[in-house]
Amino acid sequence: MTDKLTSERRSANMSAIRSQGMKPELRVRRTAHAMGYRFRLHRRDLPGKPDLVFPGRQKAIFVHGCFWHQHVGCQDGRMPQSNTSYWWPKLMRNKERDVDHLTRLTTAGWKVLVVWECETVDHEDLSSQLQKFLE
């Protein structure tokens, strides 16, 4: 499948993508807050700067975009068909980095939950997932 955008337009779109405060992360934050949980955001002293940190519970949540972190089995996690020599190493480095961050956090005694972008769409499922993790 070819890209429907020009390379200049695609570049502009990709450079506009932020790493914090995206819609999936905001959904998780709003849901956790509405459930009565209080948290810290993006603690720099922890490996990977988790999106939500619950220091008293020693729990952390990462909200991963399905594309950027290659969610297996998700339609949004597909590898691009064009420019694969660029995308393959970049996305695989993201996955390797994710494993490293999870390992370092769990070794330090933290419990970690990864919430995928596609899992934030259904509010009830998200609430249930957060409730189970944070109890």
C-alpha angles and dihedrals in degrees: 000000000000125000114261092207128074116252090250092053092045089051091051091049094049094046090054092061111108128205097220136042097026121154097262091050091048090051091054092045093049092047094049091046093048088052089058099256120137122204147166124245128233099342105204094203091066125077111266094007096257115229093233125021126190101193097184091053094039089231130134134189128207118196106206127195109231093228100042094046096034101239105211113235094012119118091221090055095067121130112248115254095218126066092008092163086068101037101043097061093039095052093041090053088054090053092047091049090050091054091048092051093048092048094049093048095048091046088055090054100261124137111223133200124191114205114194122218092243090054092060094067096077105062096196094051090047092050091049092049092050093045092053092047098045100045 
